[in-house]
Amino acid sequence: MHTIMLMNAKGGCGKTTLATNLATWFADDGAKVAIADHDPQGSALDWLEARQDYEGIPEIAAIDAVNGPARTPRGTDYLIIDAPAGIHGKEINTRLRRVDTMIMPVLPSPLDIRACQRYLKELRKNSRIARGQLRVGVVANRVRENTRAFHELEAFLDGLEIPFLGTLRESQNYIRAAETGLGIFELAPSQVYADVVQWDDIIDWLNEK
């Protein structure tokens, strides 16, 4: 089982958006997928509940890790963990103990860039990350290209010692997907092509051995 955690100390950066869309990518590819929602807001669970209104789309298992035991269904190929904001100190080590890959979404704003810098310093103290046992990548989220904020974020991420996986543009398609319980890959292809192609490098990195 491949365990992927979406984590950032700062809230509102798009962890749930990445978690739900990664889950649909792997589920649509035929994998058995579960989402563990560790965030008290329960946004991923709300999305999964909305998903039940559809027939003919792949099932994604829901794990309420806040109000119950986080038991992963047997035979799960991918466990996607939507982590809460504000994880620091020893709790980082606890959360990352059984994680294979961590992705940190970052927004294009000076506040988010500074928060990301501080958090990456904290993450590097984790022994599994330091030894390369846990892969970490960063994604620029809700980006408006050709803006000063984006270019500043891009320059910052390009200078990191960890992989910058790519950018996801600010798009109403993500809002539509979140409301309906679908993934960006399950909407009409003609409407989402510009969004879908931005996931290629992220998925390729996740699939690297």
C-alpha positions, 0 to 999 in steps of 0.5 A: 500500500502506498500512503500519501499525506497532504500536509501543511502547517497553514490552513486553506492551502488546498490539501483537500483539493489535492487529496480528493483529486489524487484519489480519483486519479488512482481510483479511475485507473483501477486502484483500490483507494481510501481517503483518511480525513484527519481534519476536524472540518471533515471536508474530504468526508463531505466530498465522499458523501456527495460522491455517493449520488453517482453510479458508475464511478469508482468507489473511494473508501471513507475513513473518519480519522477524527471521530473513529479508529483509522482502519484502512480497508483490506486490499487498499492500494493507495491511502490518501491522508488529508492532514489537519493544519497546525502540525508541529514538533513531535506530532510531525514524527507521529503523523509521518511514521507510516507515510511513504510520500508527503505533498505540501500545497503552497499558495502564491502569497508572501505569507504562505511562502514565509510559512512554507520556509519555516515549515520545511525547516521543521520537516527536515528535522524528521529522521525519515525525511533526512534519510530519504525514507519519505519523499516530499514534494511541493505543489503551487496551488491556486495559481494565476500565471503571469502575476508577480505573486506567482513568479515570486512563488515559482522562484522560491520553489525552484530554489528548494532542495526538495522537488517542485512538482508543478502548478495547479491554476486557479479554476472554477472546475475545482470548485465544481468538482468539490461540490459534486463529489467528483474529481477534476478528471471525471468532469467533461474533458473539453472543460477541464483539459487545461487543468488536467494536463497540469497533473501530469508531472505530479502523477509521474513523480508519484509513480516513480520507483 
